[in-house]
Amino acid sequence: MVLWILLISMVLFAATFIGLVKKPKLRYPISIFFLLLAGACSISLMLNDSHHLGMKSITETQTKTLVSTTGNNSPLKLTVYKALGNGKEKVFVYRTADQPNKNQKTKIDYDVTTKVEHSNVQTPQVVIQRSRYTYQNDFWKAMFAGLGLNKETHHYTYIFKVPQNWLVLSTSQLQAMKSQETTAKAQIKDQVKAQLPNLVKAQMMQELQKNPTMNDQQKAQLEKQITAQQEKQLVAKLEQQMMGKLMPQLEKESL
């Protein structure tokens, strides 16, 4: 409506000032009135654009359960971020329980505040607060109708509420971790190759003492079972030791 008032007041100002009203005593007051009305409309439009005149901010909150960006089968529970510019601005990459295989990102095309809160929570969550402008009442809604500013988003707040053991690492830190993990897994493979035969041999001797009458086929089957079992246990043990070495450094680097 304010645009129409501005347009009509400018037309009436021009018409009255040029000569639509013949008497000078009426022409000047009326033309000045329409000029002031046009000026008031222009100022209100500028204030609406710069200071959101006639509008208020409302906040919508959404809470989602987090899952690790490394997947459910990974022993690591983490969320990743990428530092932008001087490092103060960060884009977080996260996954939620309703879409566990899809990476989601914090917004970058709005004013964004991001917080990480480590606590004793059992279920990691991300709280997303979206702040938008809406009209204070029907009067202002009618005045600024058609300008496309109603429910315009102006701010996002992301609060990551995670357990104490949840890691929040940068993409570069994650890449370094993966490199260390690859090296460690290669070492584990070598250790398994070196240690497994002795473990299998020792357990085979124990089993043969219990049952010395086994034939060759039974021995071969038993050795196969023991090898698979010992390998699984040994790999799990060595991976646990690996994580025990990696975790202190990762926890130190985590947000």
C-alpha positions in Angstrom: 0.0 0.0 0.0 2.8 2.4 0.8 4.0 2.3 -2.8 0.6 3.2 -4.1 0.4 6.1 -1.5 3.8 7.3 -2.6 2.9 7.2 -6.3 -0.5 8.9 -5.8 0.9 11.6 -3.6 3.6 12.4 -6.1 1.1 12.6 -8.9 -1.2 14.9 -6.8 1.7 17.0 -5.7 2.7 17.6 -9.4 -0.9 18.3 -10.4 -1.6 20.8 -7.6 1.7 22.5 -7.9 1.4 22.9 -11.7 -2.0 24.4 -11.4 -4.8 22.0 -10.7 -5.6 24.2 -7.7 -5.9 27.8 -8.9 -5.8 29.7 -5.7 -2.3 30.2 -4.3 -3.5 30.1 -0.7 -4.8 26.5 -1.3 -2.3 25.4 -3.9 0.8 25.7 -1.8 -0.5 24.1 1.4 -2.0 21.2 -0.5 1.1 20.6 -2.7 3.3 20.8 0.4 1.0 18.2 2.1 1.3 15.8 -0.7 5.1 16.4 -0.9 5.4 15.6 2.8 3.2 12.5 2.4 5.5 11.3 -0.4 8.5 12.0 1.7 7.0 10.1 4.7 6.3 7.1 2.4 9.9 7.2 1.1 11.4 7.3 4.6 9.1 4.5 5.8 10.3 2.3 2.8 13.9 3.0 3.6 13.4 2.3 7.3 11.6 -0.9 6.5 14.4 -2.0 4.3 17.3 -1.0 6.6 15.7 -1.3 10.1 12.7 -3.5 9.4 10.1 -0.9 10.4 6.8 -2.5 11.4 8.3 -5.9 11.7 9.4 -8.2 14.6 11.7 -11.2 14.8 10.4 -14.7 15.5 12.5 -17.8 16.1 11.7 -21.3 15.1 13.5 -24.2 16.8 14.2 -27.6 15.4 16.0 -30.4 17.2 17.5 -33.4 15.5 19.5 -36.4 16.7 23.1 -36.5 15.4 24.9 -39.6 14.1 28.6 -39.8 13.4 29.8 -38.6 9.9 32.1 -41.6 9.8 29.1 -44.0 9.9 27.6 -46.3 12.5 30.2 -49.0 12.2 33.1 -46.6 13.0 34.5 -46.6 16.5 34.9 -42.8 16.2 32.0 -40.6 16.9 32.5 -37.2 15.2 31.3 -34.2 13.4 33.4 -32.4 10.8 33.8 -28.7 10.0 35.7 -26.7 7.4 37.3 -23.4 8.4 36.7 -20.4 6.0 38.7 -17.3 5.6 40.7 -16.6 8.7 39.3 -19.6 10.4 36.7 -17.9 12.6 33.9 -18.8 10.2 33.2 -22.5 10.0 30.9 -24.7 7.9 29.9 -27.8 9.8 29.1 -31.1 8.0 26.8 -33.4 10.0 24.4 -36.3 9.7 21.1 -36.8 11.5 19.3 -40.0 12.5 16.5 -39.4 10.0 19.0 -39.2 7.1 22.0 -41.1 8.4 23.7 -41.5 5.0 23.4 -37.9 3.9 25.8 -35.1 4.7 24.1 -31.9 5.8 25.8 -28.5 6.1 25.3 -25.4 8.2 24.1 -22.4 6.2 26.6 -20.0 4.7 24.3 -17.6 2.8 22.9 -16.1 6.1 24.2 -14.6 9.3 25.1 -17.8 11.2 26.1 -18.5 14.8 27.5 -22.0 15.6 28.2 -23.4 19.1 29.6 -26.7 20.3 28.6 -27.9 23.8 30.2 -31.0 25.3 28.2 -32.4 28.2 27.0 -35.6 29.8 24.1 -36.0 27.3 23.4 -39.6 26.2 22.1 -38.6 22.8 24.0 -36.1 20.6 21.7 -33.5 19.1 21.9 -30.4 16.9 19.5 -27.6 17.7 18.7 -25.4 14.7 17.2 -22.0 15.5 15.9 -20.0 12.5 15.1 -16.3 13.1 12.7 -14.6 10.7 11.0 -11.2 10.3 7.3 -10.9 10.3 4.8 -8.0 10.5 3.9 -6.7 13.9 0.2 -6.4 13.0 -2.2 -6.2 10.1 -1.7 -2.5 9.6 2.0 -2.9 8.8 1.3 -6.0 6.8 -1.1 -3.9 4.6 1.3 -1.0 4.4 4.2 -3.1 3.1 2.3 -5.7 1.2 4.0 -6.9 -2.0 7.6 -6.1 -0.9 8.4 -9.7 -0.2 9.9 -9.1 3.2 7.4 -11.1 5.3 9.0 -14.2 6.9 12.4 -13.3 5.5 15.2 -15.3 7.3 17.9 -13.2 8.8 19.8 -15.5 11.2 20.5 -19.2 11.9 21.9 -20.6 15.2 23.3 -24.1 15.3 24.0 -25.6 18.7 25.7 -29.0 18.7 25.1 -30.8 22.0 27.4 -33.8 22.1 28.8 -36.2 24.7 32.3 -35.7 26.1 33.8 -38.4 23.8 32.3 -36.9 20.7 35.0 -35.4 18.4 34.6 -32.2 16.4 37.4 -32.0 13.9 38.3 -29.9 10.9 38.6 -31.4 7.5 42.4 -31.1 7.6 42.5 -32.8 11.0 40.2 -35.6 9.6 42.5 -36.1 6.6 45.5 -36.4 8.9 43.7 -38.8 11.1 42.8 -41.0 8.1 46.4 -41.0 7.0 47.5 -42.1 10.5 44.7 -44.7 10.5 45.8 -46.1 7.1 49.4 -46.4 8.4 48.3 -48.0 11.6 46.1 -50.5 9.8 49.1 -51.6 7.7 51.1 -52.1 10.8 48.2 -54.1 12.3 48.2 -56.3 9.3 51.9 -57.0 9.7 51.5 -57.7 13.4 48.6 -60.1 12.7 50.7 -61.9 10.2 53.6 -62.3 12.7 51.6 -63.1 15.8 48.7 -65.2 14.5 50.7 -68.5 13.8 52.0 -68.7 17.3 48.5 -68.1 18.8 46.9 -70.7 16.6 49.6 -73.2 17.4 49.3 -72.7 21.1 45.5 -73.1 21.1 45.8 -76.1 18.8 48.1 -77.8 21.3 45.6 -77.2 24.1 42.7 -78.6 22.0 44.7 -81.7 21.0 45.6 -82.4 24.6 41.9 -82.4 25.4 41.1 -84.6 22.4 44.1 -86.5 21.1 42.1 -88.9 19.0 41.1 -86.4 16.3 41.8 -87.4 12.8 43.4 -85.2 10.1 40.2 -83.8 8.8 39.0 -82.8 12.2 42.3 -81.2 13.0 42.2 -79.2 9.7 38.6 -78.1 10.5 39.6 -77.1 14.1 42.6 -75.2 12.9 40.5 -73.2 10.4 38.0 -72.3 13.2 40.8 -71.4 15.6 42.6 -69.3 13.0 39.4 -67.3 12.2 38.6 -66.8 15.9 42.2 -65.8 16.9 42.5 -63.4 13.9 39.3 -61.6 14.8 40.3 -61.3 18.4 43.8 -60.1 17.6 42.6 -57.5 15.1 40.1 -56.2 17.6 42.8 -56.0 20.3 45.3 -54.2 18.0 42.6 -51.8 16.7 41.7 -50.9 20.3 45.4 -50.3 21.1 45.6 -48.1 17.9 42.6 -46.0 19.0 44.0 -45.7 22.5 47.0 -44.0 20.9 45.1 -41.9 18.5 42.3 -40.7 20.8 44.3 -38.5 23.2 45.7 -36.4 20.3 42.3 -36.2 18.6 40.6 -35.1 21.8 43.2 -32.5 22.2 42.6 -31.1 18.7 38.8 -31.4 18.9 36.6 -28.3 19.4 
